[in-house]
Amino acid sequence: MKVLVTGGAGYIGSHTCVDLLNSGYDVSVFDNFSNSNPEVLQRIRHITGKNVTLYRGDLRCKAQVVKALCLSGAKAVVHFAGLKAVGDSVQMPVRYYSNNVVGTTILLQAMEECAVHALVFSSSATVYGQPQWLPLTEDHPLSTTNPYGQTKLVIEDMLRYLCRSNPRWTTVLLRYFNPVGAHDSGAMGEDPQGTPSNLMPYVAQVAVGRRDLLQVWGGDYDTPDGTGVRDYIHVMDLARGHARALEQLKALQGCIEINLGTGTGYSVLDIVTAFEQTSGKKVPYRIAPRRSGDVAICYADVNKALQILGWKAERTLNQMCSDAWCWQSSHPFGYAQESLSAQAASKSYSRHATTLKC
C-alpha cells in the first residue's frame, strides 16, 4: 500500500516511516523542513535499507499537496505536519491556527480532489483540557487550555463532521500523550530546533552537557512531588500504533478516536531520576513558575487501542531513557554535527526528491 506521510521528516513522523517501511508499506514524505533536517531521510534509509520519496513543499499550498498525492499514488495519508509547542502557541496563536488548521483544511481538500479518503491524524491528549477524571478515556469531555490544543480540537471536529457528511471517508484520530525516546540503533532521535519545549530532550541535553540545568515548570501542583505528571510513551511504540491504525482502516468506518499511551503517569522528577540512573549523569534542575496552559496530571486509558487496533505500549521507562541517551550521547548536537549540512544532505537525496512549486 502506498502512503503519504506529511511531516515525515519530523521526530514522530520519521520513526513512523521506519515502522511503515519495515511493515512493507511504500512510503512517500511531504515536508518543508521547517522543524526537521533532511539528514533524517538518510537515517531512515540506513536503518531500513529502503528509500522514501520526498516531496518538498508547504501544506498550505493546495497545488503542491495535490501534486504530491498524484505523483506518490498514495491510497492513505498519515498526517503529522504541524507546529506542536504549547508555550509557543500561547505566544503565537495566529501562527498555530494558520499552520495547523489551515494546512489541514487544504490537505483534506487536496485528498478529496485526488479521491484519497483514508487518513490517520496525529492528534493529542491536549484535547481533553483539564481532566475531569483519570485515566482519560476517549469519551472524556473535550476542551483545551492552550492554542496548540485548540488547533488539534478544531481539526478533530472538522474530521468528525467530514466523516458524517461523506461515508467514503475513514479517519483515525490518534490522541497520544508524551512521546519520548529514540530508535534503538541510536541513529535517529529527537532533535528540536532551539530550546526544547518537551521534557525528555531538555533533560538529555543537560545530561550531555549542552545545557547547564533543567527548568522545571511548576513545583506546587497537587501531585506526590509537586511537579507535573504525564503519560510518557516510547516513540517506536507510538510508531507501531500508527502502523496498526493503517492496517485497520479498511475494517473501520467513520471517525474513530483512540488514545495511545502507557496508562501510567510519571512526574517530571521521576523522569529526571530515571534518566540519571540510565545515563550515569547528573541532571541539575531549578523549579520555575508554572507555564500557562499546563495541567497537573494527565495519563491515558488505553483499553480502546487494544480492542480496536490490537496495540499496546511495550517499552518501559528505562528503555525510553536508555534509547534517548543512546541517541543524545552519540549526537550531542543532533543532526547538525554531521559532516553533511542540511543543504548537502538534501542534495544527496535529490534523486528521490521532488521540490514542488505553488
DAFENNOR-V608383 format. One record per residue. PHI is phi in whole degrees, -180 to 180 (999 if undefined). OMEGA is omega in degrees with one decimal (NA if undefined). Layout:
phi->PHI omega->OMEGA
phi->PHI omega->OMEGA
This chain:
phi->999 omega->179.4
phi->-92 omega->-174.2
phi->-131 omega->171.9
phi->-102 omega->-179.5
phi->-110 omega->176.8
phi->-79 omega->-175.0
phi->69 omega->-174.1
phi->-72 omega->176.4
phi->-94 omega->178.7
phi->-76 omega->-174.4
phi->-59 omega->-177.0
phi->-74 omega->-179.5
phi->-60 omega->-177.4
phi->-66 omega->178.6
phi->-68 omega->175.9
phi->-68 omega->176.5
phi->-58 omega->177.9
phi->-59 omega->-179.1
phi->-65 omega->-179.5
phi->-64 omega->178.9
phi->-64 omega->178.5
phi->-68 omega->178.7
phi->-93 omega->175.5
phi->97 omega->179.1
phi->-79 omega->171.9
phi->-92 omega->-168.0
phi->-109 omega->169.1
phi->-118 omega->-178.2
phi->-116 omega->172.8
phi->-115 omega->-174.6
phi->-156 omega->174.5
phi->-110 omega->177.4
phi->59 omega->177.2
phi->-70 omega->178.2
phi->-142 omega->-179.8
phi->-155 omega->-174.7
phi->-130 omega->178.8
phi->-57 omega->179.9
phi->-58 omega->-177.2
phi->-63 omega->179.2
phi->-67 omega->174.2
phi->-65 omega->-178.9
phi->-67 omega->177.1
phi->-59 omega->179.4
phi->-64 omega->-179.8
phi->-63 omega->-176.3
phi->-73 omega->-172.1
phi->-98 omega->-172.6
phi->74 omega->-178.0
phi->-130 omega->178.4
phi->-97 omega->164.8
phi->-109 omega->175.0
phi->-87 omega->-177.6
phi->-102 omega->169.2
phi->-115 omega->-176.0
phi->-93 omega->-177.9
phi->-171 omega->-177.9
phi->-109 omega->-176.9
phi->-62 omega->-177.7
phi->-84 omega->174.8
phi->-106 omega->-175.0
phi->-61 omega->-178.7
phi->-60 omega->178.8
phi->-66 omega->-178.4
phi->-67 omega->178.4
phi->-60 omega->-179.2
phi->-63 omega->178.8
phi->-63 omega->178.8
phi->-64 omega->-179.0
phi->-68 omega->-177.4
phi->-68 omega->-178.3
phi->-77 omega->-175.5
phi->70 omega->-175.5
phi->-62 omega->174.8
phi->-105 omega->178.3
phi->-154 omega->179.1
phi->-125 omega->167.9
phi->-108 omega->-167.6
phi->-107 omega->176.2
phi->-106 omega->-168.5
phi->-55 omega->179.0
phi->165 omega->174.5
phi->-83 omega->-167.1
phi->-140 omega->-176.6
phi->-92 omega->-178.0
phi->-58 omega->-178.0
phi->-61 omega->178.3
phi->-62 omega->-178.2
phi->-66 omega->177.3
phi->-67 omega->-179.3
phi->-81 omega->-174.4
phi->-133 omega->-174.7
phi->-62 omega->-177.8
phi->-64 omega->178.1
phi->-60 omega->-179.4
phi->-69 omega->177.0
phi->-65 omega->-179.2
phi->-62 omega->-176.3
phi->-73 omega->-172.2
phi->-79 omega->-175.2
phi->-78 omega->179.8
phi->-63 omega->179.6
phi->-59 omega->179.9
phi->-69 omega->177.2
phi->-58 omega->-179.9
phi->-68 omega->175.9
phi->-58 omega->-178.7
phi->-65 omega->176.2
phi->-62 omega->179.6
phi->-66 omega->178.1
phi->-62 omega->177.9
phi->-61 omega->179.9
phi->-63 omega->-177.9
phi->-97 omega->178.8
phi->58 omega->173.3
phi->-110 omega->-170.8
phi->-122 omega->-179.8
phi->-120 omega->-173.6
phi->-140 omega->167.7
phi->-111 omega->-173.2
phi->-107 omega->177.0
phi->-80 omega->177.6
phi->-98 omega->-171.0
phi->-158 omega->174.6
phi->-66 omega->178.2
phi->-64 omega->179.7
phi->-70 omega->178.2
phi->-84 omega->179.9
phi->62 omega->178.5
phi->-74 omega->-175.7
phi->-58 omega->173.7
phi->-93 omega->172.4
phi->-154 omega->178.9
phi->-135 omega->-3.8
phi->-69 omega->-177.3
phi->-77 omega->175.3
phi->-98 omega->-175.5
phi->-66 omega->178.0
phi->-93 omega->175.1
phi->-61 omega->176.2
phi->-55 omega->-176.8
phi->-102 omega->174.2
phi->-164 omega->-179.3
phi->-138 omega->179.6
phi->-118 omega->-179.2
phi->-157 omega->-178.3
phi->-61 omega->177.5
phi->-57 omega->178.7
phi->-61 omega->179.6
phi->-65 omega->177.9
phi->-64 omega->177.6
phi->-65 omega->-179.3
phi->-68 omega->176.6
phi->-59 omega->179.5
phi->-65 omega->176.4
phi->-57 omega->179.8
phi->-60 omega->179.1
phi->-60 omega->-179.0
phi->-70 omega->177.0
phi->-64 omega->178.4
phi->-65 omega->179.9
phi->-61 omega->-178.6
phi->-68 omega->176.4
phi->-69 omega->-176.1
phi->-82 omega->-174.5
phi->-141 omega->-175.5
phi->-68 omega->177.0
phi->-71 omega->-176.1
phi->-84 omega->168.4
phi->-132 omega->179.4
phi->-132 omega->173.3
phi->-116 omega->179.2
phi->-98 omega->-178.7
phi->-92 omega->179.4
phi->-92 omega->-179.1
phi->-104 omega->-167.3
phi->-97 omega->-173.9
phi->-118 omega->-179.1
phi->-69 omega->178.1
phi->-144 omega->176.3
phi->89 omega->-175.9
phi->-159 omega->174.6
phi->-62 omega->-172.4
phi->-70 omega->174.7
phi->-74 omega->-174.7
phi->79 omega->-177.0
phi->-85 omega->-174.0
phi->-148 omega->-179.4
phi->-164 omega->-177.6
phi->-83 omega->-176.3
phi->-135 omega->-177.2
phi->-67 omega->175.5
phi->-83 omega->-179.9
phi->72 omega->-179.6
phi->-75 omega->-179.3
phi->-60 omega->176.0
phi->-97 omega->178.7
phi->-104 omega->-171.3
phi->-67 omega->-170.4
phi->-59 omega->178.8
phi->-65 omega->176.5
phi->-67 omega->177.7
phi->-59 omega->-178.4
phi->-64 omega->-179.7
phi->-70 omega->173.8
phi->-68 omega->-178.1
phi->-62 omega->-177.4
phi->-86 omega->177.2
phi->91 omega->-179.6
phi->-79 omega->178.0
phi->-131 omega->-173.1
phi->-75 omega->-178.0
phi->-157 omega->-179.5
phi->-94 omega->170.9
phi->-87 omega->176.5
phi->-97 omega->-173.2
phi->-83 omega->176.7
phi->102 omega->176.5
phi->-124 omega->-176.0
phi->-125 omega->174.6
phi->-73 omega->177.1
phi->-82 omega->179.1
phi->-133 omega->-175.7
phi->-54 omega->179.9
phi->-117 omega->175.9
phi->88 omega->179.6
phi->-102 omega->-175.6
phi->-62 omega->-179.2
phi->-112 omega->-178.8
phi->-136 omega->175.9
phi->-96 omega->-178.3
phi->-97 omega->-177.5
phi->-128 omega->179.4
phi->-65 omega->-175.2
phi->-61 omega->178.5
phi->-77 omega->170.1
phi->-65 omega->178.2
phi->-62 omega->178.1
phi->-58 omega->178.7
phi->-62 omega->177.5
phi->-62 omega->177.5
phi->-67 omega->177.9
phi->-64 omega->177.9
phi->-65 omega->177.6
phi->-63 omega->177.0
phi->-61 omega->-179.6
phi->-61 omega->-175.4
phi->-92 omega->-173.7
phi->-55 omega->-176.8
phi->-65 omega->-178.6
phi->-88 omega->-176.4
phi->-105 omega->177.0
phi->-136 omega->174.8
phi->75 omega->-175.6
phi->-116 omega->-175.5
phi->-121 omega->178.5
phi->-101 omega->-177.1
phi->-140 omega->173.8
phi->-76 omega->168.4
phi->-124 omega->179.2
phi->-161 omega->177.5
phi->-101 omega->-175.3
phi->86 omega->-179.3
phi->-123 omega->178.9
phi->-102 omega->174.9
phi->-125 omega->178.0
phi->-80 omega->176.3
phi->-57 omega->-178.1
phi->-71 omega->171.1
phi->-60 omega->-179.8
phi->-66 omega->179.2
phi->-58 omega->-179.1
phi->-63 omega->-180.0
phi->-63 omega->-179.0
phi->-70 omega->176.8
phi->-62 omega->-179.8
phi->-66 omega->-178.5
phi->-72 omega->-173.6
phi->-87 omega->-173.2
phi->73 omega->-178.7
phi->-112 omega->176.0
phi->-81 omega->178.0
phi->-119 omega->178.4
phi->-65 omega->-178.9
phi->-143 omega->177.0
phi->-136 omega->178.0
phi->-77 omega->178.7
phi->-119 omega->178.4
phi->-60 omega->177.9
phi->-58 omega->172.9
phi->-87 omega->175.1
phi->-63 omega->176.4
phi->95 omega->179.7
phi->-82 omega->174.2
phi->-109 omega->-175.0
phi->-75 omega->-173.5
phi->-137 omega->179.8
phi->-156 omega->172.5
phi->-150 omega->-163.9
phi->-98 omega->157.5
phi->-91 omega->-171.9
phi->-112 omega->-176.9
phi->-67 omega->-176.7
phi->-66 omega->178.0
phi->-61 omega->179.0
phi->-69 omega->-177.4
phi->-69 omega->-172.6
phi->-92 omega->-176.0
phi->-101 omega->-173.4
phi->65 omega->-173.7
phi->-120 omega->167.0
phi->-152 omega->179.0
phi->-67 omega->-176.3
phi->-117 omega->-171.8
phi->-90 omega->-176.7
phi->-86 omega->175.8
phi->-60 omega->178.7
phi->-62 omega->177.3
phi->-67 omega->177.5
phi->-59 omega->-178.9
phi->-68 omega->-178.3
phi->-63 omega->-179.4
phi->-69 omega->177.1
phi->-63 omega->-179.6
phi->-71 omega->176.6
phi->-58 omega->177.9
phi->-66 omega->-173.0
phi->-69 omega->-178.1
phi->-69 omega->177.7
phi->-91 omega->177.8
phi->-138 omega->-175.6
phi->-54 omega->179.8
phi->-114 omega->175.7
phi->65 omega->-178.5
phi->-70 omega->-176.4
phi->-64 omega->-177.0
phi->-83 omega->-176.1
phi->-69 omega->-178.8
phi->-65 omega->176.2
phi->-85 omega->172.0
phi->-73 omega->177.6
phi->-58 omega->-179.0
phi->-67 omega->-179.8
phi->-68 omega->178.0
phi->-62 omega->178.4
phi->-62 omega->-179.3
phi->-65 omega->-178.9
phi->-66 omega->179.7
phi->-96 omega->-168.2
phi->-61 omega->-177.3
phi->-71 omega->175.6
phi->-110 omega->-172.4
phi->-122 omega->172.9
phi->-130 omega->174.9
phi->-90 omega->-173.2
phi->-93 omega->178.5
phi->-114 omega->-178.3
phi->-93 omega->NA
